[in-house]
């Protein structure tokens, strides 16, 4: 964590864009002024698009930063294509070199405790957790960091190979994947993330300390997981952190 930072508006250039799935694109942006982009893992930015909304104002779209703070001018986003969505359509079609104003960093979805944590994500909700994972590994944080990632199938597992490789190398990192539509021969977890939270939370708590839970994804999933943690397991509000997206 880099400490408190103030949101500012700055100009960026798109320096890389690649498809992760047919509907999700990975973007790399770089500050035009070359200054470092300072943020805390888990925060988000607002991208100002050269498109007007229904009131004639520049269209803005918010995305979690999908990279760790490294003191450089570059940062990464993942963007899901929304049917008929002008913002995501523009970003998916944007060519390298496109200039975009960005406001950030924003948000308080940060890893506030130095102890063990359970990160629960679905879909592009993995974006802020990718930054947290890299951040923790680069700082050699010894606290257990467990990631529960739910998607439909292997083709939707964003950053899958990267995360599995990190988990192989970092003793504190544990990656648990669950498929709602598992492929033939899959012997791992099946179903929605909320079905696996109880067991993982129990195992994590048995290691000692007071774990915190971080949840990022669509609101329906978020409410279900938060219900398990707070209503069933009795966690206090301060130990359950949420970030939702539509």
N, C-alpha and C positions, 0 to 999 in steps of 0.2 A: 504494500500500500504506500502511495507516495504522499499522503496527507491531503489536506483541503486544497482544492484547486477551484478557480473561478471560471465560469463559462465565458467564452468569448466567441465572436464570429470571425472566421478566417477563411481564406480561399484555399481550395485544394485542387489537385489534378489527379485524375484517374490514371494510375500507372499499371494496373493489372486487373483483368476481369476473366473469370473462367467459370464454366458450368460445373456445379457439383452434382446436381440431379437435373432432370428436365425442367424443374420449377424453381430451383434454388441456385443463386449465383454468388460467387465469392469475389468481393471487390477489395482492392488495395488502393487507398488514397494517400496522398502526400501533400503536406502543407507547401504552398507555393513559395512562402517566405523562408522555407528551410528550417524554421524554428521547431524545437521539439514539441510534440503534442503531449502534454502532461495530463494524466488521468489516473483514476484508480480502477483496477480490474472489476468489471461488473457494471460500470457506468455506460451511458448511451450518448449518442449525438443526434442532432436534428439536421437533416440534409435539406438545404434550400434548393428547390428545383426550378428550372427556367420554364415553369408552367404556371398559369394562373388558376386559382381555385374558383368556386362559384361566386365569390365576392370580389374577384379581380385581384386577389393578393397572391404573392408567390406561394406555391404549394410546398408544404414541408412534410417530411416523413422521418420518423424516429427509428433508429436502429442501435442495438447494443454493440459495443465495440467487441470484436471477436479476437483481439490480440492482447498481449500483455504490455504494460507500460515499460518501454525500453529506452526512453529518453531520445527517441528519434522522431523525425517528421512524419513517419509513415504509421498508418493504422489500418485495421481490416474490418470489414463488415460482411454479413451474409444477408441476402435479400431474396425473399420468396416472391415469385410472380403471383399477383392477384388478378384473377380474371376481370378484365375491364378496368383495372387499376392504373391510372395514368402515371403515378409515381414509380411503381415497380416496373412498369413497362418501359419507361424512360431509362431507368438504371440498368435494366437487362440489355437494352439496345445501345447504351452509351459506348462510344468508341474511346480507345486509349487516348489520353490527352484532354478529355472533356474536363472543363473547369466547373467546380461546384462550390458554393459557399456552404460552410458547415458551422453550426453553433454547438459548442460543448466545451468540456464534458458536462453532463447533467446526470441527475439521479443519485440515489443513496443505496443502491443495491450492491453493497460491498461486503467483503468478508470481514466482519467486525470483530470476530473473536480469534485468538491465536491458536485455539485448540482444535479438536476433531470436528469435521463437518461432513454432512451428507448433502450432496448437490443432486437435485432431481430435475430432469429436463425432458421435454419432448420436442421433436422437430428442431426448428432454428432456435429454440430456447437453450440449446447447447452453446450458443455464441458467447454469452458472458462467462460461462463456466470454462470455456477453452482458455480465455484470458487468465482466469483464476488459477487454473491448473498449471499453465506455463509459469505464471508469476511465482507460485509456491515452489515449483521445482527449481527455478532459477535462484530463488532465495534459500534453497536447501531447507525448506520448512519440514521438520520431522513429524508434524501432527498428521494423523490419519485424515486423508481426503478421499472420500468415496463418492463416486459418480454413478447415479442410476439414470440411464438414458433409454427412453422408450420411443420406438418408431414402428412403422408398419412392417418393414422388411429390410434386408441388407442394403438394398439400393437407396434407402433413405437415411442411412447411418452417416451423417455428416461428420467429417474429420475422423471417421472410424479407424482407419489404419494408423493414423497419427496418434490417436488416444490409446489404442491398444499397445503401440510401441512405447509410449511414455509410461504406461502402467507396468510394462515388463521391466523397465529400467529404474523406476522410482518406487522403492519399497512402501512409501506412505500412500501411494495412489492405487486405488482399486476401481476398476471399471466394470459395471454390471449393465448389460444390455438386455432389454426385453422387447420381443417382437409381438405385435398384436396380430400379424399375419405371417407366422413363421414359415420359412421354407422347409421343404422336405428334408429330413435328416437333421434338423436343428435340435440340439439337446440342451440348449440353455433355457433361460427364462422366457416365459410366454405370458402374454396378457398386458394389461395396463400397469403403469408404474405404481399406482396406488395399491395394487395387490401385493406389491413386494416391499413396501415401505416399512411395515411392522417388523418383519424379520431382520431387515438390514439395520434398522434403528436399534433393535435389541442387541445385535452383534456388535455394532459400533459402540454402544454405551458400555458394553462389557469390557471394552479396552481401557476404560477409565476416562476421567475428565467429564466435562459437560458439553456434549456435542451441540452444534447449531445446525439447523436445516435451512437450505436455500432452494427455492422452487422457482422455475422459470418455464413458461409455456402458455398455452391457451387457458382462458379463465376456468373452463370446466374442469380441466385436470388440476389446476392450481387449487380450486376449492375442494376437490376430492382429497388431495394429498394433505392440505391444511386441516381438513376435517379429521383425518386419521391421526395426525400429529397432535393437534390441540384438543379435539373433542374425545377421542378414544384413548390417547396416550397421556393426555394431560399436560402437554408442554405449555409453558408460559409464552405469551406473545413475543417477548423479547428474544426468544430462541428460534423463532420461525420467521424467515425473511422471504418475501415474495416479489416477483416481477412478472406481470402478465402482458400479453400482446394479443391483438385481434387476428 
